[in-house]
């Protein structure tokens, strides 16, 4: 496994890594959602059937008659999509007033398991975490509808999608693809049952909405029966960027409205404070401070598509606030170690390729909790997983590059016995 460097523009050294890759952020591109008619019980169809169709708000994704907020143009009737890793070029063209539309027809590897494994071979990817596609945008609406109409229907939608994942992708395809069935905390008994079903079917990693649930922190003892199932089965818990509904009261307190039908209508303030960094920091800090990992030491936790530039300050601040609260109330008992130490042992963060990863590594003292993610086949990521290394790993040592590009991911999800 050779790792070399070359000069770019006579200045920075661009790493060339020839070893295997573990891609911790890849996606399905669902070409349609007709499988919901098969897997969702008919009694839920009127209020809960998830479809991509024309409706009152135009063409888009609907749950019953409720439109799911998406980015304009994300879904089109012709089914075309932006090429993988082309978002920067698109934004540059828009800024310069150019008209660019080089959308493509989805290729089979984006929605079929066998073809995706062949694509992994082409990319040199040893293993990957496969996240849901358009489905991730439903988290906010499902949470609101669970509150309004009851949790039974929302849980049925999630189980229907999980059934599709199991049928079309499996939960573990030859230790090459680890797909991410969904769990939520709207109904503890259902969540425990669903987690056992996932484990019984070989699940290795799940994805959940960020934040608290029904007035309690996710790490509250109320939810311990669920976490015990994940702990017993060494299932990885992930939080992918999505609508953080627990931030909605704050949005309204500032005189704004969340969940616009077309997400580009949101303000810069909402993008800055209610998506990605702040919700994930609040979520992960809550788990650490509530002594979650002492109770469930086999669970690993991952932040996905929230970037990593927040990480150094976050670790420093967690340690500092532990000191500030040393004589305060600790609902699950005082921590025995620094929060940063606990975090680095149990938690991982998928970096953006545009993050200053060298600075992050220098400031946190190592690369052991960082992962790479291509976001394939989305436009926001990089065209191929190896492009992440050439953009994001400049200035890192060979062991650091190898850790981020492969070893940390494979340590997170070791091969099955």
C-alpha positions in Angstrom: 0.0 0.0 0.0 2.0 3.0 -1.3 1.3 6.5 -0.2 3.1 9.3 -2.0 2.9 13.1 -2.3 3.1 15.4 -5.3 3.3 19.2 -5.4 0.3 21.2 -6.4 1.0 24.6 -8.0 4.5 24.4 -6.5 3.1 24.8 -3.0 1.0 22.3 -1.0 1.7 18.6 -1.2 -1.2 16.7 -2.5 -1.3 13.1 -1.0 -1.7 10.1 -3.3 -3.1 7.2 -1.3 -3.3 3.8 -3.0 -4.8 1.8 -0.2 -8.3 0.6 0.5 -11.0 3.0 1.4 -13.8 2.9 4.0 -16.5 5.4 2.9 -18.6 6.4 5.9 -21.1 8.5 4.0 -22.8 7.1 0.9 -26.4 7.1 -0.1 -29.2 5.3 -1.9 -30.9 7.2 -4.7 -34.5 6.0 -4.5 -35.8 6.2 -8.0 -39.4 5.8 -6.7 -41.3 5.1 -3.5 -43.8 2.6 -4.9 -42.5 0.0 -2.4 -44.5 1.8 0.3 -47.7 0.4 -1.2 -46.3 -3.1 -0.6 -44.8 -2.6 2.9 -47.1 0.0 4.5 -50.3 -1.6 5.9 -53.3 -0.3 3.9 -54.9 1.2 7.0 -52.2 3.9 7.1 -52.3 4.8 3.4 -54.7 7.7 3.6 -52.7 9.7 6.1 -49.2 8.2 5.9 -48.5 6.9 2.4 -45.2 8.3 1.2 -45.2 9.2 -2.5 -43.3 11.3 -5.0 -45.9 12.9 -7.1 -47.7 16.1 -8.2 -49.7 17.6 -5.4 -50.9 20.9 -3.9 -47.4 22.3 -3.6 -46.2 21.0 -7.0 -44.1 18.0 -7.8 -42.3 16.6 -4.8 -42.5 14.2 -1.9 -45.7 13.9 0.1 -46.8 12.0 3.2 -50.5 11.8 2.8 -51.4 15.3 1.7 -48.4 16.9 3.5 -45.5 18.1 1.4 -42.1 17.2 2.7 -39.7 20.2 2.6 -37.0 19.7 0.0 -34.5 21.8 -1.9 -36.0 23.2 -5.1 -35.2 21.0 -8.1 -34.1 18.1 -5.9 -36.9 16.0 -7.3 -38.0 16.4 -10.9 -40.6 14.6 -13.0 -38.0 13.6 -15.5 -36.0 11.8 -12.8 -32.8 13.5 -13.7 -30.3 14.4 -11.0 -27.1 16.4 -10.6 -23.9 14.5 -11.3 -22.0 13.2 -8.2 -19.6 15.8 -6.7 -20.5 18.7 -9.0 -22.1 21.1 -6.5 -19.1 23.5 -6.5 -19.1 23.8 -10.2 -22.9 24.4 -10.2 -22.6 27.1 -7.5 -19.7 28.8 -9.3 -21.7 28.8 -12.5 -24.8 30.3 -10.8 -22.6 33.0 -9.2 -21.2 34.0 -12.6 -24.6 34.1 -14.2 -24.0 31.0 -16.4 -26.7 28.6 -17.3 -25.6 25.1 -16.4 -27.7 22.0 -16.3 -25.8 18.8 -16.9 -28.2 16.5 -15.0 -27.9 12.8 -15.5 -30.1 9.8 -15.4 -29.5 7.8 -12.2 -27.2 4.9 -12.9 -28.1 1.4 -11.5 -25.4 1.4 -8.9 -27.3 4.3 -7.2 -30.3 2.1 -6.5 -29.3 -1.6 -6.9 -27.1 -3.6 -4.5 -25.1 -5.7 -7.0 -24.3 -2.8 -9.2 -23.2 -0.7 -6.1 -20.8 -3.4 -5.0 -19.3 -3.3 -8.5 -19.0 0.4 -8.2 -17.2 0.0 -4.8 -14.7 -2.3 -6.6 -14.2 0.4 -9.2 -13.6 3.0 -6.6 -11.3 0.9 -4.4 -13.7 0.9 -1.5 -13.4 -1.9 1.0 -16.5 -1.1 3.0 -19.1 1.6 3.2 -22.0 2.9 5.2 -25.1 3.3 3.0 -27.5 5.9 4.2 -31.0 6.5 3.1 -31.5 8.9 0.2 -34.5 11.3 -0.1 -36.0 9.5 2.9 -33.7 11.5 5.3 -35.6 14.6 4.4 -38.8 13.1 5.9 -37.5 13.0 9.5 -38.9 16.4 10.4 -42.3 15.9 8.9 -42.6 12.4 10.4 -41.8 13.8 13.8 -44.4 16.5 13.5 -47.0 14.1 12.3 -46.2 11.6 15.0 -47.0 14.4 17.5 -50.2 15.4 15.7 -51.6 12.1 14.5 -50.0 9.6 16.8 -46.8 7.6 16.7 -48.3 4.4 15.3 -48.4 5.7 11.7 -45.0 7.3 11.8 -43.5 4.1 13.1 -45.3 2.1 10.4 -43.7 4.3 7.7 -40.3 3.8 9.2 -40.7 0.0 9.4 -42.0 -0.1 5.8 -38.8 1.7 4.7 -36.7 -0.7 6.7 -38.4 -3.6 5.0 -37.5 -2.1 1.7 -33.8 -1.8 2.8 -33.7 -5.4 4.0 -35.2 -6.7 0.8 -33.3 -4.6 -1.7 -29.9 -4.0 0.0 -29.8 -6.3 3.1 -28.5 -4.8 6.3 -25.0 -6.1 5.7 -24.0 -7.0 2.2 -20.8 -9.0 2.5 -19.2 -6.5 4.9 -19.0 -4.2 1.9 -22.3 -2.3 2.4 -23.8 -1.6 5.8 -27.2 0.0 5.2 -28.9 2.1 7.8 -32.3 1.1 8.9 -34.1 3.9 10.8 -35.1 4.1 14.4 -36.9 6.8 16.3 -38.0 7.4 19.9 -41.7 8.2 19.5 -42.7 4.9 21.0 -40.2 3.1 23.2 -41.9 -0.3 23.0 -42.0 -0.1 19.2 -38.4 1.1 19.1 -37.2 -1.9 21.2 -39.2 -4.3 18.9 -37.8 -2.7 15.8 -34.2 -2.8 17.1 -34.5 -6.5 17.9 -35.8 -7.1 14.4 -32.9 -5.2 12.9 -30.4 -7.1 15.0 -32.0 -10.4 14.1 -31.6 -9.5 10.4 -27.9 -8.7 10.7 -28.1 -4.9 11.2 -24.8 -3.3 12.1 -25.7 0.4 12.0 -28.8 2.5 12.4 -29.7 6.1 11.8 -31.9 8.3 14.0 -33.2 11.9 14.1 -31.0 14.2 16.2 -32.1 15.7 19.5 -34.5 14.8 22.3 -37.8 13.0 22.1 -41.1 14.0 23.7 -39.5 16.2 26.3 -36.7 13.9 27.3 -33.1 13.6 26.3 -32.4 10.6 24.1 -29.9 9.4 26.7 -32.6 9.6 29.4 -33.0 6.3 31.3 -36.5 6.1 29.8 -34.9 4.9 26.6 -32.4 2.5 28.1 -34.4 -0.6 27.0 -33.7 0.4 23.4 -30.0 1.2 24.0 -29.6 -2.1 25.7 -30.5 -3.9 22.5 -28.0 -1.8 20.5 -25.4 -2.4 23.1 -25.9 -6.1 23.3 -25.6 -6.3 19.5 -22.8 -3.8 19.1 -24.9 -1.7 16.7 -23.5 1.7 15.6 -25.7 4.7 16.2 -25.5 7.5 13.6 -27.0 11.0 13.3 -27.1 12.3 9.7 -27.9 15.9 9.0 -31.6 16.4 8.8 -34.5 18.6 10.0 -33.9 19.2 13.8 -37.5 19.7 14.9 -36.5 20.3 18.5 -35.0 23.6 17.3 -38.4 24.9 16.0 -39.4 26.7 19.2 -36.2 28.6 19.0 -36.8 29.5 15.3 -40.3 30.8 16.2 -38.9 32.7 19.2 -36.8 34.7 16.7 -39.9 35.5 14.7 -39.2 33.0 11.9 -41.0 30.0 10.6 -39.4 26.5 10.1 -40.2 23.8 7.6 -40.8 25.9 4.5 -42.3 23.7 1.7 -39.1 24.5 -0.3 -36.1 24.6 2.0 -34.2 27.3 0.0 -36.8 29.7 1.4 -35.2 29.5 4.9 -33.2 32.4 6.2 -29.4 32.4 6.6 -30.0 32.5 10.4 -31.9 29.2 10.3 -29.2 27.6 8.1 -26.5 28.8 10.6 -28.1 27.9 13.9 -30.7 25.2 13.4 -29.1 22.8 10.9 -26.0 20.6 11.2 -23.4 21.9 13.7 -25.4 23.2 16.7 -28.0 20.4 16.7 -25.4 17.7 16.5 -23.3 19.3 19.2 -26.3 19.5 21.5 -27.2 15.9 20.8 -23.8 14.3 21.2 -22.9 16.4 24.3 -26.1 15.3 25.9 -25.2 11.6 25.5 -21.7 12.2 26.9 -22.9 14.3 29.9 -25.6 11.8 30.8 -23.0 9.0 31.2 -24.5 7.1 28.3 -21.2 5.4 27.4 -20.6 4.1 30.9 -24.0 2.4 30.8 -23.6 1.2 27.2 -19.9 0.8 26.4 -20.4 -1.2 23.2 -22.2 1.5 21.4 -20.3 3.7 18.9 -21.8 7.0 17.7 -21.2 8.8 14.5 -22.0 12.3 13.2 -22.6 12.3 9.5 -22.7 15.2 7.0 -22.4 17.8 9.7 -18.7 18.6 9.0 -16.0 18.5 11.5 -14.6 22.0 12.0 -16.7 22.4 15.1 -15.0 19.5 16.8 -11.9 21.1 18.4 -13.9 23.8 20.1 -16.6 21.4 21.1 -14.2 19.0 22.9 -12.5 21.9 24.7 -15.9 23.4 25.7 -17.3 20.1 26.9 -14.3 19.6 29.2 -14.5 23.2 30.5 -18.3 23.0 31.2 -17.7 19.7 33.1 -15.6 21.8 35.5 -18.2 24.5 35.7 -20.8 22.0 36.7 -18.7 19.9 39.0 -20.9 20.8 42.0 -24.1 20.8 39.9 -26.7 18.2 39.2 -25.6 15.1 37.2 -28.8 13.1 36.3 -26.8 9.9 35.6 -23.9 10.6 37.9 -20.7 12.6 37.6 -18.3 11.6 34.8 -15.2 9.6 35.7 -13.2 10.9 32.8 -12.9 14.1 30.7 -15.8 14.4 28.3 -13.3 14.7 25.4 -11.7 11.4 26.4 -15.0 9.6 26.4 -16.0 11.2 23.1 -12.8 10.1 21.4 -13.2 6.6 22.5 -16.8 6.2 21.5 -17.6 8.8 18.9 -16.6 9.5 15.3 -17.2 12.5 13.0 -17.4 12.4 9.2 -15.4 15.4 7.9 -16.2 17.4 4.9 -13.5 17.3 2.3 -13.4 21.1 2.4 -12.8 21.2 6.1 -9.3 22.1 7.2 -8.7 18.6 8.4 -5.0 19.1 9.2 -6.0 21.9 11.6 -8.6 19.8 13.2 -6.2 16.9 13.7 -3.5 19.2 15.2 -6.0 20.8 17.6 -7.6 17.6 18.9 -4.3 15.8 19.1 -4.9 13.0 16.5 -7.1 11.6 13.8 -8.6 8.7 15.7 -12.2 9.9 15.6 -12.3 11.3 12.1 -13.9 9.5 9.1 -14.0 10.3 5.4 -17.3 10.3 3.4 -17.8 10.9 -0.3 -21.6 11.5 -0.1 -21.8 9.5 -3.3 -23.9 9.9 -5.4 -24.9 13.3 -4.2 -23.7 16.5 -5.8 -22.5 18.0 -2.4 -19.7 15.5 -2.0 -16.8 14.5 -4.2 -17.0 12.7 -7.6 -15.2 9.6 -6.3 -14.2 8.6 -2.7 -10.5 8.9 -3.5 -11.0 12.5 -4.4 -11.7 13.2 -0.7 -8.1 12.4 0.1 -6.7 14.7 -2.6 -8.9 17.6 -1.4 -9.1 17.0 2.4 -6.0 15.3 3.5 -3.3 17.8 2.4 -0.6 18.2 5.0 -1.5 15.0 7.0 1.0 12.3 7.8 0.8 8.9 6.1 -0.7 7.2 9.2 -3.3 10.0 9.6 -4.4 9.7 6.0 -4.6 5.9 6.2 -6.7 6.2 9.5 -9.2 8.7 8.0 -9.4 7.1 4.6 -9.8 3.5 5.9 -8.7 2.3 9.2 -11.0 4.3 11.5 -14.1 3.2 9.5 -13.1 -0.5 9.5 -12.4 -0.2 13.3 -15.9 1.3 13.7 -17.4 -1.6 11.7 -15.0 -4.6 11.8 -15.7 -7.5 9.5 -18.2 -10.1 10.7 -16.7 -13.1 12.5 
